[in-house]
Amino acid sequence: MNNSIVTEFMILGLTQKPELQRILFIVFLFMYLVAFLGNALIVIAIIYNSTLHTPMYVFLLALAIVDIICTTSIIPKMLGTMLTSGRSISYGSCMSQLFFFTWSLGAEMVLFTTMAYDRYVAICFPLRYRTIMNDHMCLALLSITMVIAVTNSWVHTGLILRLTFCGPNTIDHFFCEIPPLLSLSCSPVRINEVMVYVADITLGIGDFTLTCISYGFIIAAILRIHTAEGKRKAFSTCSSHLIVVSLYYSPVIYTYIRPASSYSFERDKVIAALYTLVTPILNPVVYSFRNKEMQTGIQKVFTFLKP
């Protein structure tokens, strides 16, 4: 229920300097197009190629869709505020943006853990992989991911909807995120902070720990590989995955584990860019474009599009 007097918010964006806004508009437009087109290409390639209809690629498909939703729910509005003088966003639109962002945040964290588990089974139990990661297990893992993501989003969005916003209505951020909204509330936010902390511990630190455990077993299995070339390729893939995962989890955990009173929005806006735009760009490169089967699938898509 909306108890607020405020009917719209003003989004300050990344900077108030006009000369910087033009540069940032070009940079972020380019980054958004790279993220959107890269992930869209993965979606098309996996759907179009039946050879990619395996658990690993189904999880990559889900990750690409989540990244598209995440960036599209935030970046176009941010670019619009840079291009025009209209910085306002209605209360309803702000809550919708918050819902889709928190949904994608929860989904991405659980998907990283699911994908790490899939690789753990594939590398540590190669002969039993198809038996363990069958269609039912794949569907169950995706269903659990979506349930957790939707629950996470409903809880936090619902708690924000209970707050009263009586002014000021200026969001010192480039989108409607939980911390800046809590700082504008006229009503107590203690319950919100506790639930954010709980979510950060379970989804952030919990999923990150499980992901690292899976990669720990994977590294142990890699060490048993006899050929130096095999070890090198495996370590290269594993290390790049861990770097991307760390780049995502670290800023998320840092942002949400603190009380609202301790936020520094100038610094936190830069940190938020890591998990809203940088990671969605890196995911296709690290998880998909370096993969030979995915490269073949993408080539087939372009071949199909030729007249």
C-alpha positions as a LaTeX table, in Angstrom:
\begin{tabular}{lrrr}
\hline
Residue & $x$ (\AA) & $y$ (\AA) & $z$ (\AA) \\
\hline
Met1 & 0.00 & 0.00 & 0.00 \\
Asn2 & 1.27 & 3.46 & $-0.96$ \\
Asn3 & 1.05 & 5.79 & 2.04 \\
Ser4 & 3.28 & 8.41 & 0.43 \\
Ile5 & 2.66 & 12.05 & $-0.20$ \\
Val6 & 5.38 & 11.97 & $-2.86$ \\
Thr7 & 3.97 & 10.98 & $-6.27$ \\
Glu8 & 7.23 & 11.17 & $-8.20$ \\
Phe9 & 10.96 & 11.16 & $-7.58$ \\
Met10 & 13.78 & 13.18 & $-9.12$ \\
Ile11 & 16.79 & 11.12 & $-10.19$ \\
Leu12 & 20.06 & 13.06 & $-9.99$ \\
Gly13 & 21.99 & 10.56 & $-12.12$ \\
Leu14 & 25.72 & 9.96 & $-12.14$ \\
Thr15 & 26.80 & 13.60 & $-12.32$ \\
Gln16 & 25.41 & 17.13 & $-12.44$ \\
Lys17 & 28.13 & 18.48 & $-14.74$ \\
Pro18 & 26.80 & 18.98 & $-18.33$ \\
Glu19 & 30.20 & 18.39 & $-19.98$ \\
Leu20 & 30.58 & 15.06 & $-18.16$ \\
Gln21 & 27.01 & 14.04 & $-18.90$ \\
Arg22 & 27.64 & 14.09 & $-22.67$ \\
Ile23 & 30.71 & 11.88 & $-22.33$ \\
Leu24 & 28.99 & 9.51 & $-19.91$ \\
Phe25 & 25.94 & 9.30 & $-22.20$ \\
Ile26 & 28.09 & 8.05 & $-25.09$ \\
Val27 & 30.05 & 5.64 & $-22.83$ \\
Phe28 & 26.97 & 4.16 & $-21.15$ \\
Leu29 & 25.00 & 3.97 & $-24.42$ \\
Phe30 & 27.87 & 2.00 & $-25.95$ \\
Met31 & 28.15 & $-0.27$ & $-22.90$ \\
Tyr32 & 24.38 & $-0.87$ & $-22.83$ \\
Leu33 & 24.31 & $-1.78$ & $-26.53$ \\
Val34 & 27.25 & $-4.16$ & $-26.07$ \\
Ala35 & 25.57 & $-5.81$ & $-23.07$ \\
Phe36 & 22.15 & $-5.99$ & $-24.74$ \\
Leu37 & 23.32 & $-7.24$ & $-28.15$ \\
Gly38 & 25.85 & $-9.66$ & $-26.64$ \\
Asn39 & 23.28 & $-11.29$ & $-24.38$ \\
Ala40 & 20.58 & $-11.22$ & $-27.09$ \\
Leu41 & 22.97 & $-13.04$ & $-29.43$ \\
Ile42 & 23.49 & $-15.74$ & $-26.80$ \\
Val43 & 19.72 & $-16.13$ & $-26.35$ \\
Ile44 & 19.16 & $-16.49$ & $-30.12$ \\
Ala45 & 22.13 & $-18.86$ & $-30.59$ \\
Ile46 & 21.05 & $-21.22$ & $-27.79$ \\
Ile47 & 17.38 & $-21.27$ & $-28.80$ \\
Tyr48 & 18.20 & $-21.75$ & $-32.49$ \\
Asn49 & 20.81 & $-24.52$ & $-32.08$ \\
Ser50 & 19.47 & $-27.83$ & $-30.77$ \\
Thr51 & 23.05 & $-28.96$ & $-30.00$ \\
Leu52 & 23.15 & $-26.27$ & $-27.29$ \\
His53 & 20.05 & $-27.58$ & $-25.51$ \\
Thr54 & 22.06 & $-28.96$ & $-22.59$ \\
Pro55 & 21.99 & $-27.91$ & $-18.89$ \\
Met56 & 25.11 & $-25.71$ & $-19.15$ \\
Tyr57 & 23.71 & $-23.70$ & $-22.04$ \\
Val58 & 20.21 & $-23.56$ & $-20.57$ \\
Phe59 & 21.73 & $-21.89$ & $-17.49$ \\
Leu60 & 23.69 & $-19.52$ & $-19.76$ \\
Leu61 & 20.43 & $-18.74$ & $-21.57$ \\
Ala62 & 18.77 & $-17.89$ & $-18.24$ \\
Leu63 & 21.75 & $-15.72$ & $-17.23$ \\
Ala64 & 21.61 & $-13.82$ & $-20.54$ \\
Ile65 & 17.87 & $-13.15$ & $-20.12$ \\
Val66 & 18.42 & $-11.95$ & $-16.54$ \\
Asp67 & 21.19 & $-9.60$ & $-17.71$ \\
Ile68 & 18.96 & $-8.17$ & $-20.46$ \\
Ile69 & 16.16 & $-7.52$ & $-17.95$ \\
Cys70 & 18.60 & $-6.00$ & $-15.43$ \\
Thr71 & 20.21 & $-3.54$ & $-17.85$ \\
Thr72 & 16.98 & $-2.68$ & $-19.69$ \\
Ser73 & 15.13 & $-1.89$ & $-16.46$ \\
Ile74 & 17.77 & 0.69 & $-15.52$ \\
Ile75 & 19.99 & 2.02 & $-18.33$ \\
Pro76 & 17.45 & 3.41 & $-20.87$ \\
Lys77 & 15.86 & 5.60 & $-18.16$ \\
Met78 & 19.31 & 6.71 & $-17.01$ \\
Leu79 & 20.28 & 7.63 & $-20.58$ \\
Gly80 & 17.01 & 9.54 & $-20.93$ \\
Thr81 & 17.79 & 11.67 & $-17.88$ \\
Met82 & 21.23 & 12.45 & $-19.34$ \\
Leu83 & 19.83 & 13.43 & $-22.73$ \\
Thr84 & 16.93 & 15.57 & $-21.56$ \\
Ser85 & 16.11 & 17.81 & $-18.62$ \\
Gly86 & 13.35 & 15.42 & $-17.51$ \\
Arg87 & 14.74 & 13.72 & $-14.41$ \\
Ser88 & 11.44 & 12.73 & $-12.85$ \\
Ile89 & 10.18 & 9.17 & $-12.44$ \\
Ser90 & 6.71 & 8.39 & $-11.15$ \\
Tyr91 & 6.28 & 6.53 & $-7.87$ \\
Gly92 & 4.83 & 3.52 & $-9.70$ \\
Ser93 & 7.63 & 3.43 & $-12.28$ \\
Cys94 & 10.22 & 3.68 & $-9.52$ \\
Met95 & 8.69 & 0.72 & $-7.68$ \\
Ser96 & 8.55 & $-1.28$ & $-10.94$ \\
Gln97 & 12.20 & $-0.54$ & $-11.60$ \\
Leu98 & 13.05 & $-1.59$ & $-8.05$ \\
Phe99 & 11.11 & $-4.85$ & $-8.44$ \\
Phe100 & 12.78 & $-5.91$ & $-11.69$ \\
Phe101 & 16.22 & $-4.91$ & $-10.47$ \\
Thr102 & 15.96 & $-6.82$ & $-7.18$ \\
Trp103 & 14.53 & $-9.79$ & $-9.10$ \\
Ser104 & 17.48 & $-9.83$ & $-11.49$ \\
Leu105 & 19.91 & $-9.33$ & $-8.60$ \\
Gly106 & 18.60 & $-12.38$ & $-6.76$ \\
Ala107 & 18.32 & $-14.48$ & $-9.93$ \\
Glu108 & 21.89 & $-13.71$ & $-11.03$ \\
Met109 & 23.42 & $-14.62$ & $-7.68$ \\
Val110 & 21.60 & $-17.97$ & $-7.52$ \\
Leu111 & 22.38 & $-18.66$ & $-11.18$ \\
Phe112 & 26.10 & $-18.18$ & $-10.58$ \\
Thr113 & 25.89 & $-20.82$ & $-7.85$ \\
Thr114 & 23.82 & $-23.15$ & $-10.05$ \\
Met115 & 26.27 & $-22.80$ & $-12.94$ \\
Ala116 & 29.23 & $-23.49$ & $-10.63$ \\
Tyr117 & 27.49 & $-26.65$ & $-9.38$ \\
Asp118 & 26.83 & $-27.74$ & $-12.98$ \\
Arg119 & 30.55 & $-27.35$ & $-13.82$ \\
Tyr120 & 31.49 & $-29.17$ & $-10.60$ \\
Val121 & 29.38 & $-32.19$ & $-11.60$ \\
Ala122 & 30.67 & $-32.08$ & $-15.21$ \\
Ile123 & 34.35 & $-32.00$ & $-14.19$ \\
Cys124 & 34.35 & $-34.11$ & $-11.02$ \\
Phe125 & 31.77 & $-36.71$ & $-12.13$ \\
Pro126 & 31.98 & $-36.72$ & $-15.96$ \\
Leu127 & 30.61 & $-40.26$ & $-16.37$ \\
Arg128 & 27.58 & $-39.53$ & $-14.19$ \\
Tyr129 & 26.97 & $-35.99$ & $-15.48$ \\
Arg130 & 24.03 & $-36.82$ & $-17.77$ \\
Thr131 & 22.43 & $-38.93$ & $-15.04$ \\
Ile132 & 22.78 & $-36.25$ & $-12.34$ \\
Met133 & 22.08 & $-33.18$ & $-14.49$ \\
Asn134 & 19.03 & $-34.60$ & $-16.27$ \\
Asp135 & 16.04 & $-32.59$ & $-17.50$ \\
His136 & 14.24 & $-32.86$ & $-14.16$ \\
Met137 & 17.26 & $-31.61$ & $-12.19$ \\
Cys138 & 17.79 & $-28.76$ & $-14.65$ \\
Leu139 & 14.15 & $-27.72$ & $-14.39$ \\
Ala140 & 14.24 & $-28.01$ & $-10.59$ \\
Leu141 & 17.34 & $-25.80$ & $-10.31$ \\
Leu142 & 15.85 & $-23.15$ & $-12.62$ \\
Ser143 & 12.54 & $-23.25$ & $-10.70$ \\
Ile144 & 14.35 & $-22.80$ & $-7.37$ \\
Thr145 & 16.28 & $-19.87$ & $-8.86$ \\
Met146 & 13.10 & $-18.15$ & $-10.02$ \\
Val147 & 11.24 & $-18.77$ & $-6.75$ \\
Ile148 & 14.12 & $-17.31$ & $-4.72$ \\
Ala149 & 14.43 & $-14.33$ & $-7.07$ \\
Val150 & 10.70 & $-13.53$ & $-7.05$ \\
Thr151 & 10.46 & $-13.97$ & $-3.26$ \\
Asn152 & 13.47 & $-11.70$ & $-2.74$ \\
Ser153 & 11.99 & $-9.06$ & $-5.02$ \\
Trp154 & 8.48 & $-9.19$ & $-3.52$ \\
Val155 & 9.78 & $-8.94$ & 0.03 \\
His156 & 11.97 & $-5.88$ & $-0.57$ \\
Thr157 & 9.56 & $-4.10$ & $-2.92$ \\
Gly158 & 6.67 & $-4.80$ & $-0.54$ \\
Leu159 & 8.61 & $-3.38$ & 2.41 \\
Ile160 & 9.47 & $-0.24$ & 0.42 \\
Leu161 & 5.79 & 0.17 & $-0.50$ \\
Arg162 & 4.94 & 0.28 & 3.24 \\
Leu163 & 7.18 & 3.31 & 3.76 \\
Thr164 & 5.98 & 6.91 & 3.73 \\
Phe165 & 7.77 & 9.39 & 1.48 \\
Cys166 & 6.80 & 12.92 & 2.45 \\
Gly167 & 9.77 & 14.82 & 0.96 \\
Pro168 & 12.42 & 15.48 & $-0.14$ \\
Asn169 & 11.98 & 13.37 & $-3.26$ \\
Thr170 & 15.46 & 13.59 & $-4.83$ \\
Ile171 & 17.18 & 10.24 & $-5.38$ \\
Asp172 & 20.96 & 10.70 & $-5.34$ \\
His173 & 21.53 & 7.78 & $-7.68$ \\
Phe174 & 20.99 & 6.81 & $-11.33$ \\
Phe175 & 18.10 & 4.44 & $-10.59$ \\
Cys176 & 15.64 & 3.44 & $-7.87$ \\
Glu177 & 17.71 & 1.23 & $-5.59$ \\
Ile178 & 16.93 & 0.27 & $-1.99$ \\
Pro179 & 19.62 & 2.32 & $-0.13$ \\
Pro180 & 18.78 & 5.77 & $-1.60$ \\
Leu181 & 15.04 & 5.10 & $-1.17$ \\
Leu182 & 15.52 & 4.19 & 2.50 \\
Ser183 & 17.39 & 7.46 & 3.04 \\
Leu184 & 14.32 & 9.40 & 1.78 \\
Ser185 & 11.77 & 7.63 & 3.96 \\
Cys186 & 9.88 & 9.60 & 6.61 \\
Ser187 & 8.94 & 6.40 & 8.43 \\
Pro188 & 11.18 & 3.91 & 10.29 \\
Val189 & 13.29 & 1.68 & 8.02 \\
Arg190 & 14.64 & $-0.74$ & 10.62 \\
Ile191 & 12.69 & $-3.74$ & 9.26 \\
Asn192 & 13.87 & $-2.92$ & 5.73 \\
Glu193 & 17.49 & $-2.77$ & 6.86 \\
Val194 & 17.21 & $-6.08$ & 8.72 \\
Met195 & 15.69 & $-7.85$ & 5.67 \\
Val196 & 18.32 & $-6.36$ & 3.34 \\
Tyr197 & 21.00 & $-7.60$ & 5.74 \\
Val198 & 19.43 & $-11.08$ & 5.87 \\
Ala199 & 19.21 & $-11.21$ & 2.06 \\
Asp200 & 22.81 & $-10.04$ & 1.74 \\
Ile201 & 24.03 & $-12.76$ & 4.11 \\
Thr202 & 22.00 & $-15.57$ & 2.51 \\
Leu203 & 22.00 & $-14.60$ & $-1.18$ \\
Gly204 & 25.24 & $-12.64$ & $-1.27$ \\
Ile205 & 27.70 & $-14.27$ & 1.11 \\
Gly206 & 25.88 & $-17.63$ & 1.10 \\
Asp207 & 25.79 & $-18.04$ & $-2.68$ \\
Phe208 & 29.32 & $-16.69$ & $-3.05$ \\
Thr209 & 30.57 & $-19.25$ & $-0.52$ \\
Leu210 & 28.80 & $-22.13$ & $-2.29$ \\
Thr211 & 30.16 & $-20.95$ & $-5.64$ \\
Cys212 & 33.71 & $-20.81$ & $-4.27$ \\
Ile213 & 33.32 & $-24.31$ & $-2.75$ \\
Ser214 & 32.27 & $-25.68$ & $-6.16$ \\
Tyr215 & 35.25 & $-24.03$ & $-7.84$ \\
Gly216 & 37.49 & $-25.35$ & $-5.05$ \\
Phe217 & 36.52 & $-28.92$ & $-5.96$ \\
Ile218 & 36.94 & $-28.06$ & $-9.66$ \\
Ile219 & 40.48 & $-26.75$ & $-9.06$ \\
Ala220 & 41.32 & $-29.89$ & $-7.08$ \\
Ala221 & 40.14 & $-31.98$ & $-10.05$ \\
Ile222 & 42.15 & $-29.83$ & $-12.47$ \\
Leu223 & 45.33 & $-30.45$ & $-10.46$ \\
Arg224 & 44.92 & $-34.16$ & $-11.19$ \\
Ile225 & 45.04 & $-33.55$ & $-14.95$ \\
His226 & 48.30 & $-34.99$ & $-16.28$ \\
Thr227 & 48.89 & $-32.76$ & $-19.34$ \\
Ala228 & 50.28 & $-29.25$ & $-18.84$ \\
Glu229 & 48.17 & $-27.87$ & $-21.71$ \\
Gly230 & 45.00 & $-29.29$ & $-20.20$ \\
Lys231 & 45.81 & $-27.75$ & $-16.85$ \\
Arg232 & 46.56 & $-24.37$ & $-18.42$ \\
Lys233 & 43.26 & $-24.20$ & $-20.34$ \\
Ala234 & 41.24 & $-25.37$ & $-17.34$ \\
Phe235 & 42.89 & $-22.90$ & $-14.97$ \\
Ser236 & 42.40 & $-20.06$ & $-17.49$ \\
Thr237 & 38.67 & $-20.78$ & $-17.74$ \\
Cys238 & 38.26 & $-21.29$ & $-14.00$ \\
Ser239 & 40.14 & $-18.12$ & $-13.04$ \\
Ser240 & 38.19 & $-15.95$ & $-15.48$ \\
His241 & 34.90 & $-17.31$ & $-14.09$ \\
Leu242 & 36.00 & $-16.57$ & $-10.52$ \\
Ile243 & 37.06 & $-13.01$ & $-11.45$ \\
Val244 & 33.63 & $-12.24$ & $-12.95$ \\
Val245 & 31.81 & $-13.85$ & $-10.01$ \\
Ser246 & 33.92 & $-11.85$ & $-7.54$ \\
Leu247 & 33.33 & $-8.62$ & $-9.49$ \\
Tyr248 & 29.60 & $-9.20$ & $-9.09$ \\
Tyr249 & 29.33 & $-10.49$ & $-5.52$ \\
Ser250 & 31.84 & $-8.11$ & $-3.90$ \\
Pro251 & 30.11 & $-4.79$ & $-4.72$ \\
Val252 & 26.66 & $-6.28$ & $-4.04$ \\
Ile253 & 27.69 & $-7.56$ & $-0.60$ \\
Tyr254 & 29.45 & $-4.25$ & 0.17 \\
Thr255 & 26.43 & $-2.16$ & $-0.89$ \\
Tyr256 & 23.71 & $-4.02$ & 0.99 \\
Ile257 & 25.40 & $-5.12$ & 4.20 \\
Arg258 & 25.57 & $-1.56$ & 5.62 \\
Pro259 & 22.80 & 0.49 & 7.29 \\
Ala260 & 21.23 & 3.27 & 5.22 \\
Ser261 & 22.86 & 5.99 & 7.34 \\
Ser262 & 26.36 & 4.92 & 6.24 \\
Tyr263 & 25.88 & 5.16 & 2.47 \\
Ser264 & 28.08 & 7.49 & 0.41 \\
Phe265 & 26.09 & 7.91 & $-2.78$ \\
Glu266 & 28.85 & 9.49 & $-4.88$ \\
Arg267 & 31.03 & 6.43 & $-4.30$ \\
Asp268 & 28.19 & 3.91 & $-4.29$ \\
Lys269 & 26.93 & 5.05 & $-7.71$ \\
Val270 & 30.22 & 3.97 & $-9.24$ \\
Ile271 & 30.10 & 0.67 & $-7.34$ \\
Ala272 & 26.51 & 0.06 & $-8.53$ \\
Ala273 & 27.67 & 0.42 & $-12.14$ \\
Leu274 & 29.77 & $-2.75$ & $-11.64$ \\
Tyr275 & 26.79 & $-5.03$ & $-11.03$ \\
Thr276 & 24.26 & $-3.23$ & $-13.24$ \\
Leu277 & 26.34 & $-2.85$ & $-16.41$ \\
Val278 & 29.94 & $-4.11$ & $-16.23$ \\
Thr279 & 29.08 & $-7.70$ & $-15.23$ \\
Pro280 & 26.32 & $-8.05$ & $-17.91$ \\
Ile281 & 29.00 & $-7.09$ & $-20.47$ \\
Leu282 & 31.59 & $-9.52$ & $-19.10$ \\
Asn283 & 29.22 & $-12.50$ & $-18.71$ \\
Pro284 & 28.81 & $-13.19$ & $-22.47$ \\
Val285 & 32.55 & $-12.81$ & $-23.07$ \\
Val286 & 33.71 & $-15.02$ & $-20.20$ \\
Tyr287 & 30.98 & $-17.67$ & $-20.14$ \\
Ser288 & 29.96 & $-17.91$ & $-23.80$ \\
Phe289 & 32.00 & $-16.23$ & $-26.54$ \\
Arg290 & 35.20 & $-18.07$ & $-25.54$ \\
Asn291 & 33.39 & $-21.40$ & $-25.82$ \\
Lys292 & 33.93 & $-23.25$ & $-29.12$ \\
Glu293 & 30.43 & $-24.78$ & $-29.16$ \\
Met294 & 28.91 & $-21.34$ & $-28.60$ \\
Gln295 & 31.10 & $-19.85$ & $-31.35$ \\
Thr296 & 29.84 & $-22.52$ & $-33.74$ \\
Gly297 & 26.24 & $-21.84$ & $-32.67$ \\
Ile298 & 26.63 & $-18.10$ & $-33.29$ \\
Gln299 & 28.16 & $-18.77$ & $-36.72$ \\
Lys300 & 25.12 & $-20.90$ & $-37.59$ \\
Val301 & 22.83 & $-18.02$ & $-36.63$ \\
Phe302 & 24.66 & $-15.60$ & $-38.93$ \\
Thr303 & 24.65 & $-18.21$ & $-41.70$ \\
Phe304 & 20.88 & $-18.59$ & $-41.29$ \\
Leu305 & 20.41 & $-14.80$ & $-41.49$ \\
Lys306 & 22.28 & $-14.52$ & $-44.79$ \\
Pro307 & 19.95 & $-14.19$ & $-47.80$ \\
\hline
\end{tabular}
